Amino acid sequence: MLTPQQNERLTRVGPGTPGGELMRRYWHPILPEIKLESNPVQKVRILGEDLILYRDREGRLGLVARRCPHRSFDMQFGIPENEGLRCPYHGWMFDGSGKCVQQPLEPLAKGFKDKVTIGAYPVQALGGLIWAYLGPAPAPILPRWSPFVEPGGIRQIVGSMLNCNWLQVAENRADLGHALYLHARLYQYVLERKGLPPKASEQWDKHQAALKRGAHAVYRAIPNEWGFAKEQGESDSDEAWLVNPMVFPCTVLEGPVSPDTIRRRVSVAVPIDDTTTWHIDCEHLAFPAEAGTPTQTSVPYTEVPMKDEQGEFILDYVRAQDLVAWWSQGEIVDRSVEHLGSTDNLVIEFRKLLDEQIDVVKNGGDPIAIFRDEVSAERPDLRIPEMYKPSVPNESLVSRLGYGPWMRDYREVLEAGLTRWHPDKALVAELMERTALLEPVAN
């Protein structure tokens, strides 16, 4: 358990807080890029700060404070121009660095505009998302994880805005034990309530067999330069496997994968403020060239609902179960009343790492997973130990996608989980079917 003071230290992300100062050393997604197509000026919130994101008429991005420094007009109503964002109240215009470049009602000779700035932060586009850095200069390099930069293919993003603190999401991603009950037993119960037949679960069957033998699950963190990989096994076996490496502070990569894996995914828990988290799943599907994947001009984004049309919580796929687990703990969970067990060791390791990195920043250092050169920031997941496994000869499309062996119908795959919300799922199903016709049957 944590004391209330320790809990405050780890959870708060606003300006001047220990956790907030740490979080400001990283780039964070602030908006799906596609939203700028409908309106090039967007109000955003990140790390407890209200800001205005814009794209000027030359295509350049800017991120500035919400209030004009002249008379505090709300810049969400600003006008994008060739050189920046213009306040429509008196015409003052600011570029992406925050410099005032025009004051059309003021005499030019006074040089007044050179004395005025608006708060501004670095901002970049990557992988269908707009990213911002709110920390001290110089800004680190925005890491180009493979799912964000793989050429071609189909890229899709789904997200959920949750009324809970980001750490509840991050701790869940560190916690491997929850999968057996939240994603297996609960799923079977949901199907039972609906009068549907149960789905096979190899992981659940192995768990039940281990319980009969008197064995228990064993989880271990394997540290690396970006965070840690998660190892899972059983107490009476030497067999162990790695699952979805965590990249500090709030990113998870789906893996391990082979070089020719079709589907790759990265998930991010974005700390909007102390009690709001934007969770996003970014997926890239790279089909063989012969499948004829069309050129994607923009990356679609979809908000994932937590409830159905009848107002009932959706609980029949993995991410929906996670959303409820994160949200149902409350806005900021009181960790002083928890009772951690031996299988919570990965959660404990993550908290220790978070606490250590807060101290690193407090002492003037760079925390882990900060990139200072372009070479190290280019697809760094390729260097994560055990992230990539060798290709399997004649491996089936279903295996290469990472879905369970019972999911043999591709359209069923797209309706069975998070992908049901993808706007391009009909195209993806067609590409999956074309790819299947190109492949030899797996042995």
N, C-alpha and C positions, 0 to 999 in steps of 0.2 A: 504494500500500500504506500501511498504518498501522503505527506502532510498537506494541509491546505496551501501552505506557502510554496511547497514544491510543485503542487499542481498548478498554481498560478504562474510560476516560472516557466513551466513547460507548455502551457496552453495559450497564454496571451500573445497576440501578434501585433498589437498596435504600436505606433511610434514611441520609442523610448523604453519599451518593455524588453527584458532580456531575450525572450523568444522572438519578439518582433525584430530586434536588431540582428539576430541570426538569420531570420527569414529574408531580410533585406539584402543578404549577400547572394541571393539566388535569383535567377529569372523565373517569372511565373506567367502562365497563360492568363489573359484577362478577357478575351473575347474570341468567338469563332470569326475567322476572317470574312466569311460569307455574309455576316451581318452588316458589314460596311457597304455591301452592294445596294442594300435598300436605303441606308442612311449613312453617309460618310462621316457623321459626327455622332458619337455614342457616349453616353454616361456610363462609367465603369466604377467598380469599387474593388480594391485589393489591399490587403493588410491594414484594413480599417481606414483607408483613405479614399475619399470621393474624388475622381479625376475625370477628365474629358479626353477621349481618344478621337483622333480625326485623321482623315486622309486628304491631303490638299489636292488641288487640281493638276499637279505634276506627278501625283501618285505617291508622294512621300508621307510617311506616318509621323504623327506627333502625339504626345501624351502630356497634357498640361493640367494645372490646378483648375478646380471647378469655377472659381471666382475670378473675374477680371480685376486686376489690381487698381483700376481706375475708380469704379464706383460699385464693385462687387456684383456686377451683373453675372448671371449664371451662363457659363460658356457652353452649356449643352445646346443653346440656341445659336451658337456661333456659325459664321458663314465660312466654309472652306474656300480659300483663294489660291492663286498660283504660288504665293510665298508663305502661306501659313493659314492660321485661323483668325478671322476677324470678329471682334466683339460688335454685335449689331447695335449696341446702345449709342456709342459715339465713334465707332469705326476703328478703334485701336486694333492693330493686328500683331500677332506673335508667331514666330517661327518655332520649329521643333525643339530648339535649344532653350526656348523661353524668352528669347530676345524680342523686345518690341521693335518692329520694323516699320510701322506706320502709325502716325497720329494725325490724321488728315485735317482735324479742326485746330491743331496747334501750329503756331509760327515755326517754320523750319529752322530759323536762325537760333532759336533758344537751345537746341540740342536736348530738349526735355526727354525725348523717347529713349535716348541712350542711357538714361538713368533709371529706366523702368524695366522690370522683368516680371514674368509670371513663372511660378514653379513648374518645372518640366523634368521628365524622366526619359531615359533611353527606351526605345520600343522597336521591335522587329517582328516580321512575319516568318513563320516556319510551320510546315506541316498542316496548313489549314487553320492555324491559330495565330493570334497576336500575343506577343510576349512582352513583358515589361520588367525593368530592373529598377528598384527603388533604393538601392544602397549607395555607399560612397564610391566616388571615382578612384581608380578607373574601373569601369564595369568589366566583369569577367566575360569570357566568350560564351555565347549561348550554345550548349551542347547539341549536336546534331545526331540524336539517337536514330538508329536504323529505320524504325517504323515511320519517322518523320521525313526521311530523305530518300528512301528507296525510289528509284525512277519508275515512271509508268504505273501500271496497275490501277487499283481502285482504293481510294482512301476515304474513310468515313469516320465521323466523330459523333458520339452520343454523350449527353451529359445530364446531370441532375443537380439542382440547387437544394441543399439540405440545411435545415435549421439545427446544426450541431457544430461543435468544434472540430477542426481538422485532425487533431490527435486521435480522436475516436476512429476515424477512417484509417489513419496510418497504423494504429495498433492492430486493427483487424487484419490489415495486409501482412503484418508480421506474424500474426497468430495462425498457425496451421491447424490446430486442433479443432477449430470451429467447423471446418469443412465436413467432418464426419456427421455432425448433427444438423447444423444449419443448412447444409447443401445436400445431404443425403436423407437423414431421418425426417426432417421437416418436409422435404420434397415428397417423400413417399406418403406422408400424412396428408399433404395438400391434394395429391392425386386420389387418395382414399376418400377424402371429403367430397371430391367431385365425382365419385363413382367410377373412376378410371383405373385401368390396370397399372400396377407398379412398373417402374423402369428399372432395368438392371443397373447395378452399381458395383463395379469390381472393387472399388475402394471400401465400400460398406461391407461387402462380403469378406474381404481380408480382415477388416476390423473385427467382425463378429467371430471369425475363426481364431484370431489372436486372443480375444477375450476367453474363448473356451479353453485355450491353452494356458491361460493365466498370464499372457504377455500384455504389454502395454505400449502405447505409442511413445516414441522418442524423437525429440526435435532439437536441432542444433543450429546455431548461427555460425556461418563461415565468413569471417570478415574479409573485405577487399577494400580497395582504395576509394570506392564510391558508396559503400554501405556494407551490406552483407547478403550472401546467398542463404537460402533456407533449406536445411537438410531434414528429411523425414525418414524414419525407419521404425523398427519394432525391437523391443528389449531382448527378444530371444533369437534375433537374426542379425547377420552381418550385412544384409542387404539394406541399402539406403539410396534415396534419390533426391535430387535437388528440385526445388520448385520456385519459379518466379522471383528472380533476384530483386532486392529492394535497393533503390538508388536514393540516397539521402538528399533532401529530407522527406519528400512526399511523392516519390515516383516508383512505380512497379513495372518491370518488364516481364512480358509473358515468355516463359522459357523453361527448360532449355529447348532450343530449336536446331534443326539441321540447316545447312547452307541453302537447300532448295525448299524449305518450308514455305508454303503458299501464304499462310496467315501469320502476321506478326502484330502484336498489340502492346501499347504502352498506356498505363493508367496514371492519372495525376490527381491528387487531392489538393485543391487550390484553396489556401486560407483567405477567404474574402474578408472576414473579420473574426472576432473572438467566437461568435456563435453562428457563423455561416460558412459553409464549405461548398465549393463547386467541384463535384467529382466528374471527371471526364475519362472516357475510354476512346482511344484513338487507334483505329485498325487500318492496316494496309494489307491488301490482297494482291499478290504478284503472280499472275497466271502466265503460263508459257506463251511465247510470242504467237504460236500457231493458233491459240484460242481467239485471237483477234480482239484484244481489249481496246475499247475506244479511248481516245484521249479525254482525260478528265479536266475540265476547264476551271472548276472550283470544287472545294471539299464540302460536301453537305454536312449539316449539323442538325441533330434532333434532340429535343428535350424528352427525357424518359419519365413517364408518370409513375408515381408510387401506388396510385389507386386506379381501379377500373371504372367503367361508366356507372356502376352501382355504388361507388364509394367504398368498395372493399379493397383492402391491400392486395396487391399483386405479389404472389409468393411462389410462382411456379417456375422460376429460373434463378440461376446463381446470383446475378447482380441485384435482382429485386430483393432477394433474401439479405444480401449485404446492406442495401439501402435501409431496410427496416432495422437491421442490427445497429447500424451507426446512429440512426435518428432516434431510436427508441430509448437510448441511454440518457437522453436529455440534452439540453444545449451544451453544457459542460459537465461531464460526469464527475461526481464526487469520488475521487480515488482514495480518500481516507477511510472509506467504509468497505472497500473491496477485500476479497480473500483470494489471493493468488495461489495457484497450485503449481506442481512441477511442470505441467505442460504449458505454463505461461512464461517459460524462460525466454522465448523470443521477444515477447512483449517487454519483459524486464530489460533485455539487452538493448532494445530500441530506445527505451527511456534513458538508460545509461548513456548511450551514444548521443542522444539529444542533449542531455545535461552537460556532457563533456564538450560538445561543440558550442554550446552557449558560452562556456568559459573560454574557449579558444578565441571567439570573437571579442569577448570582454577584455581579453588580454592583448588584442590588436592583431591576431593572426587570421589566416584564411581557414575556414572550416573545410571539411572533406567535400569532395565532389564539386570543387571549383576548378574551372578550366581557364588557363591564362594564355594559351596559344591555340591557333587554328588546328594544328596537327592533332593534338591530344583531344580536341573537342569533336573531331570528325569520327562519327560512328563508334564512340567509346565502348558500346556494348560488345563489340567484337573482341575486346580484350578482357572481358569479365571471365574469370576461370569457370569452366564447366558450363558456360552459357550456351555454347554450340556443341552439338553432338554430330558424329559422322552420319552421312546419308545412308539410308537402308536401301539396298537394291530392290527394285520393284515395289517400293513402298506405295501403298494405296493413297488415293487422293484424300480420303477421310483421315488417314493417319497423318498425312502431311499438313492437314488443316488443324490437327490437334483435337478433334472431336472423338468422343467415345465410339467403340466399335458397333454399338447398337444403332448409331445414327447413319444409316445407309442411304436414306433418301435425302437428296440435297435440299429440296424445298422444305422438308421437315426440319433439317438442320437450321434453316434460317428462321423458322417459326418457334424453335424450341428455347431460345434464350434471348440475350441482349440484341442479337441481330434482327429480331422481329421489328425493331424500331428503325432499322436502316432504310432510308428512302430509296436506295439503289438495290434493294435485295432481289428484285426480279432480274435485273441485269447480272448480279452476282450469281444467282442460281443458273442462269443461262451459261455463264462463263465456266462455272463448275462442271456443268454437263458436257460442254465442249472439251474441257480438259480431260474428263474421264474417258472420252472417246479416243484421246490421243495416247492414253497410257496402257501399258500391259497390265494384265490382271495380277494382283499381288499373290505371292505364294502362300 
